[in-house]
Amino acid sequence: MKPVASAQTTQAILPSGQLELTITHDTVRGVTPAMLCWWFENLGETMTHEGQTWPRYLLWHPRDHIHWELAARSPSGGSGQGAQFRIVEAFAANPAFYVDSTEWVEKLDEEGIALVRRIAGVEVFRLEHRFGQATNGASYRSRMTVGVASGLARVPFNHVVRPKVFSDAMGTAWLTHNVEEVSMLENILPALYAAR
């Protein structure tokens, strides 16, 4: 896995009070946007590594990933746009940075994926990964926002709730985590996609 220094990252508090994290990843070598879309559509499958069969999600980040499941199928019956992903992980393998969350797949195609979490109809989390073609591979840009953009819940959620459920330190750990998992794709996805 590549170090966080291989990417350009930012971490900021927006005027709304939301936490914003961005990453412009190093080129994901040997990978295309179509392969990235296929990866997310088939994340719940297994793969063979060194003669053993593993859940793909666990091999994607062997230290931090704990569990992935398809919590709800998409309208077309699969794990594409409209599905719900349950994601369980601990950034930096730190129990203080443990996440067990279910997000709706708002978008999934060759341009990228967007995962959204709403509470009582109010968006509190958004993670977007944008894919593009690059020389020798794919470009990959990530943007996460945690918090409420506007409305009555904005101030109490962003200033009281958000720091308790997703702290600034957790955000810093996520930046490293995401750089590592995205860079891992160039090691596992080309052969897996070729054998699909």
C-alpha positions in Angstrom: 0.0 0.0 0.0 1.2 3.5 -0.8 1.9 6.0 1.9 -0.4 9.0 2.5 2.3 11.2 1.0 1.7 9.7 -2.4 -1.5 11.6 -2.6 -2.7 15.2 -2.1 -5.0 15.4 0.9 -6.9 18.2 2.6 -8.9 18.3 5.9 -11.0 21.3 6.8 -14.1 22.5 8.6 -16.4 24.1 6.1 -18.4 27.3 6.8 -21.4 25.1 7.5 -19.4 23.3 10.3 -19.2 20.1 8.3 -15.9 18.2 8.3 -14.5 17.9 4.7 -11.8 15.5 3.6 -10.4 15.3 0.1 -7.9 13.1 -1.7 -6.3 13.3 -5.1 -4.8 9.8 -5.3 -1.7 8.8 -7.2 -2.6 7.1 -10.5 -4.1 3.7 -9.9 -1.8 1.8 -12.3 -3.2 -0.8 -14.6 -6.8 0.0 -13.7 -9.6 1.6 -15.7 -12.8 3.4 -14.6 -14.8 0.4 -15.9 -12.7 -1.9 -13.6 -13.4 0.3 -10.6 -17.1 0.3 -11.3 -17.0 -3.5 -11.6 -15.1 -3.7 -8.3 -17.7 -1.9 -6.3 -20.5 -3.8 -8.0 -18.9 -7.1 -7.0 -17.3 -6.2 -3.7 -19.2 -8.9 -1.8 -17.6 -11.7 -3.7 -14.5 -13.7 -2.8 -11.1 -14.0 -4.4 -8.1 -16.3 -4.1 -4.8 -15.1 -2.7 -1.8 -17.4 -2.0 -4.0 -20.5 -2.4 -6.7 -19.3 0.1 -10.1 -17.9 -0.6 -10.9 -14.6 1.1 -13.7 -12.0 1.1 -12.6 -9.3 -1.4 -13.3 -6.6 1.2 -10.9 -8.1 3.7 -8.0 -8.3 1.2 -8.7 -4.8 0.0 -7.4 -3.5 3.4 -6.2 -6.5 5.5 -5.5 -4.4 8.6 -8.5 -2.0 8.8 -11.4 -3.8 7.1 -13.6 -6.0 9.3 -16.9 -6.7 7.4 -18.9 -5.7 4.4 -22.4 -6.8 3.4 -25.1 -5.9 1.0 -27.7 -4.5 3.4 -30.3 -3.9 0.6 -30.2 -4.8 -3.1 -30.5 -2.2 -5.8 -33.8 -1.9 -7.7 -32.2 -4.0 -10.4 -31.4 -6.7 -7.8 -27.7 -6.3 -7.5 -25.2 -4.2 -5.6 -25.2 -1.2 -7.9 -26.9 2.2 -7.7 -29.7 2.2 -5.2 -28.3 -0.6 -3.1 -27.2 -0.2 0.6 -23.8 -1.2 1.8 -23.0 -2.0 5.4 -19.4 -1.2 6.1 -17.5 -2.2 9.3 -13.9 -1.0 9.7 -11.5 0.6 12.1 -9.1 3.2 10.7 -5.5 2.4 11.6 -6.8 -0.7 13.3 -7.7 1.6 16.2 -10.9 0.7 18.2 -11.4 4.4 18.8 -11.8 4.8 15.0 -14.4 2.0 14.6 -17.2 2.5 12.1 -20.3 0.3 11.6 -22.5 2.2 9.1 -25.0 1.5 6.3 -24.9 3.9 3.4 -27.1 4.2 0.3 -25.4 4.0 -3.1 -26.6 7.2 -4.7 -24.4 6.7 -7.8 -22.3 3.9 -9.2 -21.0 4.0 -12.7 -17.7 4.4 -14.6 -17.6 8.1 -13.5 -17.5 7.1 -9.8 -19.5 6.1 -6.7 -21.4 8.2 -4.1 -22.3 6.8 -0.7 -24.8 8.8 1.4 -26.2 8.4 4.9 -29.4 10.2 6.0 -31.0 10.4 9.5 -34.7 11.4 9.5 -34.2 12.5 5.9 -31.3 14.8 6.7 -28.0 14.0 5.0 -25.2 13.6 7.6 -22.6 11.8 5.5 -21.4 11.8 1.9 -18.5 10.0 0.3 -17.8 10.5 -3.4 -15.1 8.8 -5.4 -14.6 10.1 -8.9 -12.9 8.0 -11.5 -11.1 9.1 -14.7 -8.8 7.8 -17.4 -5.1 8.6 -16.8 -1.8 7.6 -18.5 -1.1 4.0 -17.4 -4.2 3.7 -15.2 -7.1 5.5 -13.6 -7.3 8.8 -11.8 -9.2 8.6 -8.5 -10.4 11.6 -6.4 -12.2 11.2 -3.1 -14.3 13.7 -1.1 -16.0 13.0 2.2 -18.3 15.4 4.1 -19.5 14.6 7.6 -22.2 16.8 9.1 -25.3 18.7 8.1 -25.1 21.4 5.4 -28.1 23.5 6.4 -31.3 23.7 8.4 -32.2 23.5 12.1 -30.0 20.4 12.8 -26.9 21.9 11.4 -25.4 23.7 14.4 -26.2 21.0 17.1 -25.1 18.1 14.8 -22.0 19.7 13.5 -20.7 21.1 16.7 -21.9 18.5 19.3 -22.7 15.2 17.6 -20.2 15.0 14.7 -17.1 15.4 16.8 -18.2 12.5 19.0 -19.1 10.1 16.2 -16.4 11.2 13.7 -13.7 13.2 15.3 -11.0 15.3 13.5 -8.4 12.6 14.5 -10.6 10.0 12.9 -10.7 12.1 9.8 -6.9 12.2 9.7 -6.8 8.4 10.1 -9.4 8.0 7.3 -7.2 9.9 4.9 -4.3 7.4 5.4 -6.8 4.5 5.3 -8.3 5.6 2.0 -5.0 6.2 0.3 -3.9 2.7 1.4 -7.0 0.9 0.2 -7.2 2.8 -3.2 -3.5 2.0 -3.9 -4.1 -1.6 -3.1 -6.5 -1.9 -6.1 -3.6 -1.8 -8.5 -2.2 -4.9 -6.9 -5.4 -7.0 -6.8 -7.9 -5.7 -9.4 -6.2 -6.1 -12.8 -5.8 -9.9 -12.5 -9.2 -10.3 -10.8 -11.0 -8.3 -13.5 -9.2 -10.3 -16.3 -10.4 -13.6 -14.8 -14.0 -12.4 -14.2 
